[in-house]
Amino acid sequence: MAAYFAANAVNAFMPLWFADRGLSPAAIGQVLGVAALLRVLAGPAWGTVADRLGRRRPVLTAAGVTASVAALLYMPSTGFLPLLLVAALQGIAASAINPLADSLALALGKEGRLDYGPVRSAGSAAYMLATAAAGQVLTAAGSWLVPWLLAASYGVTGALAPFLPDATTPPATPRAWAGLALFRLPGFRLTVAATALIQGAHAAYYGFITLFWRAQGYSDRTIGLLIAEGIVIEILLFARGRHLVTRLGPAGLTACAAGASLLRWTVTAAAPPLPLLVAIQTLHAASFAMQHLSAMLMLTRVVPPERAATGQALHSALGYGAPTGLMMLLAGWLYAHGGGGLAFLAMAAVGGAALFLVRPLARAIR
């Protein structure tokens, strides 16, 4: 988890490396967009392979090593098309890691061999620390180091995978369109829909919050501290929130996440004074982490064990990847035409709409 999330943190600096290689902003956007699209499309295929094998470790190993090799291939590559192909290869490989790692951790948790929350908190902590460290290192050494850091992070992911414990999951029977059959399960459909609305509503935050807060006169240091605050609260919930999660259950967690999303983005849109902004940032633990934990609980309950990796991959692609991309486009258009306030109000409406799914979600797990 830590190695993979460190790679995600480093990946955020790839635009700097692309720019130093002569790519225009439009070309960088195309490279990153294609890679993101392929991650959405390839993830479910990786999950299907893992389910048919009945083992996640070999797939995680192959994905980590391939992503590491792809990062090394950046170095000799020049020009738009070669860099696009390398980014596509890396996107396809990396798309396997998060859903399969989540699937494995949840399966081990179901067997009583670990607690998912503290394991997942290692990923969030690594992301925050790696972001800060990479920023310092790259400031001193230059952007040439980005692919090397990326290759090292993915390489550690692949190197550790063979040593992971494996869950006792039976191989899935080969069946055409087995992943799509999961959508016949009401609990699975509702989980994907709730995640799509609540996590998709973070798009304006991920894409435009630094611009929005800078326009309000906040310094980059203050902005960095506000973002870090949200991650720290998220880590605390993952690491120490087991009893709260058990008490609320999936439907209660989704209700809290949707309500927090409605409140958080509405207040953010109003450009409040700094003390209120500090207070509202604590809701990141609810708007992001509570919905993530709700979805993880639901998937372990409603998806058959032999289809767990496929279910995770589909949830990742359709609950996180595709909705966030679409909402990012909407947020960008709204920000350009109506400002940050309008963009965040739209996100409040999107995230708050998940409140209508809470009762059906509760009924689906009875």
Phi, psi and omega per residue, in radians:
M1 nan -0.854 -3.105
A2 -1.092 -0.769 -3.115
A3 -1.131 -0.730 -3.128
Y4 -1.151 -0.784 -3.126
F5 -1.222 -0.498 3.009
A6 -1.104 -0.703 3.080
A7 -1.078 -0.714 3.095
N8 -1.052 -0.714 3.132
A9 -1.110 -0.782 3.139
V10 -1.142 -0.642 -3.106
N11 -1.031 -0.480 3.135
A12 -1.140 -0.299 3.139
F13 -1.656 -0.016 -3.136
M14 -1.037 -0.614 3.088
P15 -0.972 -0.588 3.095
L16 -1.106 -0.738 -3.139
W17 -1.168 -0.741 3.101
F18 -1.051 -0.752 -3.135
A19 -1.094 -0.705 3.114
D20 -1.201 -0.350 3.047
R21 -1.512 0.055 3.029
G22 1.693 0.108 3.127
L23 -1.354 2.445 3.089
S24 -1.333 2.851 3.079
P25 -0.968 -0.677 3.130
A26 -1.140 -0.731 3.125
A27 -1.158 -0.673 3.091
I28 -1.076 -0.754 3.107
G29 -1.062 -0.676 3.121
Q30 -1.183 -0.729 3.118
V31 -1.086 -0.849 -3.122
L32 -1.172 -0.634 -3.141
G33 -1.150 -0.744 3.114
V34 -1.127 -0.757 3.125
A35 -1.065 -0.748 -3.141
A36 -1.141 -0.707 3.132
L37 -1.111 -0.746 -3.130
L38 -1.175 -0.550 3.062
R39 -1.075 -0.719 3.132
V40 -1.138 -0.734 -3.074
L41 -1.317 -0.604 -3.017
A42 -1.480 -0.462 -3.059
G43 -0.936 -0.888 3.140
P44 -1.053 -0.558 3.115
A45 -1.148 -0.730 3.069
W46 -1.040 -0.741 3.134
G47 -1.084 -0.696 3.116
T48 -1.102 -0.737 3.112
V49 -1.064 -0.812 -3.131
A50 -1.081 -0.696 3.135
D51 -1.166 -0.686 -3.140
R52 -1.189 -0.573 3.070
L53 -1.314 -0.479 -3.018
G54 1.304 0.235 -3.105
R55 -2.506 2.382 -3.121
R56 -1.726 -0.474 -3.028
R57 -1.026 -0.828 -3.137
P58 -1.096 -0.588 3.135
V59 -1.241 -0.725 3.080
L60 -1.080 -0.707 3.119
T61 -1.085 -0.860 -3.133
A62 -1.068 -0.725 -3.122
A63 -1.160 -0.782 -3.138
G64 -1.112 -0.768 -3.140
V65 -1.139 -0.758 -3.137
T66 -1.110 -0.735 3.111
A67 -1.114 -0.648 3.118
S68 -1.163 -0.777 3.109
V69 -1.080 -0.718 3.122
A70 -1.054 -0.706 3.118
A71 -1.091 -0.676 3.101
L72 -1.177 -0.524 3.135
L73 -1.211 -0.267 3.061
Y74 -1.058 -0.655 -2.996
M75 -1.016 -0.881 -3.123
P76 -1.425 -0.036 -3.035
S77 -1.557 2.397 3.055
T78 -2.420 2.632 3.131
G79 1.588 2.781 -3.014
F80 -1.095 -0.907 -3.024
L81 -1.136 -0.823 3.094
P82 -1.034 -0.727 3.134
L83 -1.171 -0.628 3.086
L84 -1.091 -0.753 -3.130
L85 -1.146 -0.695 3.115
V86 -1.151 -0.765 3.122
A87 -1.094 -0.636 3.103
A88 -1.129 -0.772 3.114
L89 -1.078 -0.777 3.135
Q90 -1.120 -0.724 3.134
G91 -1.082 -0.742 3.131
I92 -1.109 -0.788 -3.113
A93 -1.161 -0.827 -3.054
A94 -1.180 -0.399 -3.082
S95 -1.107 -0.314 -3.111
A96 -1.401 -0.480 -2.816
I97 -1.231 -0.914 -3.050
N98 -1.106 -0.903 -3.129
P99 -1.107 -0.629 3.135
L100 -1.255 -0.656 3.076
A101 -1.132 -0.760 3.073
D102 -1.059 -0.788 -3.121
S103 -1.054 -0.756 3.139
L104 -1.151 -0.796 -3.135
A105 -1.078 -0.710 3.134
L106 -1.182 -0.692 3.114
A107 -1.125 -0.706 3.091
L108 -1.172 -0.621 3.074
G109 -1.134 -0.665 3.121
K110 -1.127 -0.527 3.103
E111 -1.480 0.008 3.130
G112 1.359 0.349 -3.055
R113 -1.707 -0.221 3.037
L114 -2.859 2.967 3.078
D115 -1.892 2.134 -3.028
Y116 -1.051 -0.758 -3.018
G117 -0.957 -0.947 3.127
P118 -1.067 -0.603 3.096
V119 -1.119 -0.787 -3.135
R120 -1.169 -0.558 3.135
S121 -1.104 -0.495 3.091
A122 -1.082 -0.626 3.105
G123 -1.140 -0.810 3.140
S124 -1.116 -0.720 3.130
A125 -1.121 -0.736 3.124
A126 -1.115 -0.673 3.130
Y127 -1.065 -0.824 -3.121
M128 -1.117 -0.816 -3.112
L129 -1.172 -0.712 -3.127
A130 -1.182 -0.617 3.083
T131 -1.073 -0.830 3.142
A132 -1.134 -0.778 -3.104
A133 -1.161 -0.760 -3.132
A134 -1.101 -0.688 3.109
G135 -1.041 -0.749 3.137
Q136 -1.178 -0.802 -3.100
V137 -1.118 -0.772 -3.093
L138 -1.230 -0.547 3.060
T139 -1.086 -0.673 -3.111
A140 -1.423 -0.676 -2.987
A141 -1.795 -0.460 -3.104
G142 1.838 2.880 -3.023
S143 -1.255 -0.233 -3.125
W144 -1.007 -0.378 -3.056
L145 -1.412 -0.249 -3.015
V146 -1.005 -0.899 -3.141
P147 -1.070 -0.572 3.114
W148 -1.151 -0.760 3.091
L149 -1.115 -0.673 3.128
L150 -1.142 -0.785 3.130
A151 -1.094 -0.697 3.138
A152 -1.139 -0.747 -3.109
S153 -1.146 -0.839 3.100
Y154 -1.156 -0.600 3.123
G155 -1.103 -0.730 3.083
V156 -1.112 -0.684 3.093
T157 -1.003 -0.867 -3.139
G158 -1.167 -0.619 -3.116
A159 -1.226 -0.563 -3.135
L160 -1.396 -0.455 -3.014
A161 -0.957 -0.740 -3.119
P162 -1.125 -0.325 -3.094
F163 -1.654 -0.010 3.125
L164 -1.221 2.607 2.960
P165 -1.184 2.638 3.122
D166 -2.011 2.529 3.139
A167 -1.442 2.714 3.136
T168 -1.509 1.336 -3.124
T169 -1.890 2.197 3.119
P170 -1.228 2.549 3.075
P171 -1.051 2.488 3.126
A172 -1.376 2.541 3.068
T173 -1.216 2.228 3.102
P174 -1.007 2.192 -3.125
R175 -2.639 2.307 -3.137
A176 -1.107 2.375 3.074
W177 1.030 0.574 -3.119
A178 -1.095 -0.617 3.141
G179 -1.128 -0.743 3.140
L180 -1.140 -0.449 3.115
A181 -1.115 -0.402 3.118
L182 -1.106 -0.444 -3.131
F183 -1.263 -0.109 2.989
R184 -1.279 -0.308 -3.130
L185 -1.482 2.053 -3.103
P186 -0.981 -0.702 -3.127
G187 -1.087 -0.651 3.124
F188 -1.200 -0.798 3.132
R189 -1.025 -0.823 -3.089
L190 -1.157 -0.644 3.121
T191 -1.119 -0.823 3.119
V192 -1.067 -0.733 -3.127
A193 -1.142 -0.762 3.137
A194 -1.119 -0.753 3.113
T195 -1.117 -0.734 -3.137
A196 -1.026 -0.747 -3.119
L197 -1.247 -0.864 -3.022
I198 -1.293 -0.819 3.125
Q199 -1.284 -0.611 3.073
G200 -1.068 -0.532 3.139
A201 -1.211 -0.161 3.053
H202 -1.427 -0.039 -3.028
A203 -1.030 -0.783 -3.137
A204 -1.115 -0.601 3.107
Y205 -1.145 -0.853 -3.118
Y206 -1.144 -0.634 -3.011
G207 -1.620 -0.522 -2.910
F208 -2.354 0.017 -3.060
I209 -1.144 -0.612 3.135
T210 -1.124 -0.705 3.103
L211 -1.157 -0.735 -3.091
F212 -1.136 -0.789 -3.137
W213 -1.263 -0.607 3.092
R214 -1.118 -0.664 3.104
A215 -1.133 -0.401 3.101
Q216 -1.496 -0.013 3.067
G217 1.702 0.105 3.122
Y218 -1.392 2.485 3.139
S219 -1.313 2.836 3.103
D220 -1.080 -0.599 3.119
R221 -1.117 -0.791 3.117
T222 -1.099 -0.731 3.126
I223 -1.076 -0.768 3.124
G224 -1.064 -0.700 3.128
L225 -1.181 -0.655 3.112
L226 -1.122 -0.756 3.121
I227 -1.148 -0.753 3.124
A228 -1.087 -0.627 3.115
E229 -1.011 -0.790 3.131
G230 -1.060 -0.703 -3.134
I231 -1.199 -0.683 3.128
V232 -1.087 -0.751 3.122
I233 -1.129 -0.686 3.077
E234 -1.044 -0.788 -3.142
I235 -1.072 -0.746 -3.129
L236 -1.080 -0.710 3.127
L237 -1.161 -0.783 3.116
F238 -1.044 -0.760 -3.012
A239 -1.380 -0.626 -2.975
R240 -2.134 0.106 -3.009
G241 -1.731 0.373 -3.048
R242 -1.015 -0.806 -3.092
H243 -1.170 -0.675 3.096
L244 -1.113 -0.761 3.141
V245 -1.087 -0.768 3.129
T246 -1.106 -0.697 -3.108
R247 -1.203 -0.729 -3.090
L248 -1.340 -0.662 -3.079
G249 1.271 3.030 -3.071
P250 -1.029 -0.807 -3.096
A251 -1.151 -0.728 3.118
G252 -1.130 -0.684 3.105
L253 -1.120 -0.750 3.117
T254 -1.146 -0.664 3.094
A255 -1.068 -0.794 3.104
C256 -1.093 -0.738 -3.122
A257 -1.131 -0.767 -3.131
A258 -1.167 -0.760 3.102
G259 -1.102 -0.717 3.107
A260 -1.125 -0.689 3.111
S261 -1.068 -0.804 3.125
L262 -1.035 -0.821 -3.112
L263 -1.240 -0.810 -3.039
R264 -1.066 -0.859 -3.062
W265 -1.323 -0.479 3.058
T266 -1.163 -0.814 3.121
V267 -1.148 -0.725 3.109
T268 -1.034 -0.714 -3.134
A269 -1.076 -0.509 -3.087
A270 -1.398 0.007 -3.133
A271 0.888 1.099 -3.069
P272 -1.289 2.928 3.053
P273 -1.143 2.834 -3.008
L274 -0.982 -0.767 -3.133
P275 -1.017 -0.696 3.112
L276 -1.227 -0.604 3.104
L277 -1.130 -0.713 3.077
V278 -1.054 -0.743 -3.135
A279 -1.156 -0.738 -3.058
I280 -1.251 -0.421 3.116
Q281 -1.167 -0.378 3.092
T282 -1.139 -0.336 3.136
L283 -1.244 -0.085 3.060
H284 -1.059 -0.570 3.105
A285 -1.083 -0.541 3.124
A286 -1.539 -0.901 -3.014
S287 -1.148 -0.584 3.104
F288 -1.744 -1.077 -2.935
A289 -1.188 -0.685 -3.123
M290 -1.136 -0.698 3.106
Q291 -1.199 -0.637 3.090
H292 -1.067 -0.802 3.140
L293 -1.179 -0.645 3.066
S294 -1.027 -0.804 -3.127
A295 -1.131 -0.719 3.136
M296 -1.092 -0.715 3.097
L297 -1.103 -0.782 -3.109
M298 -1.112 -0.759 -3.099
L299 -1.116 -0.634 3.109
T300 -1.217 -0.419 -3.097
R301 -1.550 -0.633 -2.961
V302 -1.837 -0.362 -3.105
V303 -1.609 2.275 3.090
P304 -1.004 2.470 -3.072
P305 -0.949 -0.629 -3.095
E306 -1.291 -0.156 3.083
R307 -2.018 0.275 -3.023
A308 -1.090 -0.761 -3.122
A309 -1.149 -0.700 3.091
T310 -1.110 -0.758 3.122
G311 -1.061 -0.762 3.105
Q312 -1.079 -0.766 -3.098
A313 -1.151 -0.714 3.100
L314 -1.144 -0.719 3.105
H315 -1.094 -0.722 3.124
S316 -1.105 -0.756 -3.081
A317 -1.254 -0.804 -3.015
L318 -1.659 -0.307 3.101
G319 -1.664 -0.550 -3.119
Y320 -1.929 -1.078 -2.943
G321 -1.078 -1.082 -3.062
A322 -1.123 -0.839 -3.138
P323 -1.091 -0.687 3.131
T324 -1.115 -0.712 3.091
G325 -1.086 -0.781 -3.136
L326 -1.164 -0.756 3.130
M327 -1.174 -0.515 3.080
M328 -1.122 -0.724 3.086
L329 -1.097 -0.782 3.129
L330 -1.113 -0.788 -3.129
A331 -1.085 -0.699 3.112
G332 -1.088 -0.750 3.135
W333 -1.135 -0.787 -3.138
L334 -1.138 -0.702 3.140
Y335 -1.099 -0.722 -3.120
A336 -1.200 -0.584 -3.019
H337 -1.765 -0.396 -3.094
G338 -2.347 -0.005 3.136
G339 1.544 3.023 -3.081
G340 -1.137 -0.571 3.137
G341 -1.025 -0.797 3.132
L342 -1.150 -0.721 -3.129
A343 -1.076 -0.756 -3.107
F344 -1.309 -0.529 3.028
L345 -1.120 -0.662 3.083
A346 -1.117 -0.694 3.111
M347 -1.144 -0.625 3.088
A348 -1.084 -0.717 3.126
A349 -1.160 -0.723 -3.133
V350 -1.128 -0.889 -3.132
G351 -1.134 -0.710 3.138
G352 -1.147 -0.447 3.133
A353 -1.080 -0.382 3.125
A354 -1.175 -0.257 3.060
L355 -1.037 -0.516 3.134
F356 -1.242 -0.229 -3.131
L357 -1.661 -0.119 -3.025
V358 -1.138 -0.845 -3.124
R359 -1.127 -0.822 3.067
P360 -1.027 -0.606 3.107
L361 -1.130 -0.750 3.117
A362 -1.091 -0.702 3.137
R363 -1.182 -0.554 -3.075
A364 -1.211 -0.338 -3.092
I365 -1.870 0.116 3.098
R366 -1.363 nan nan
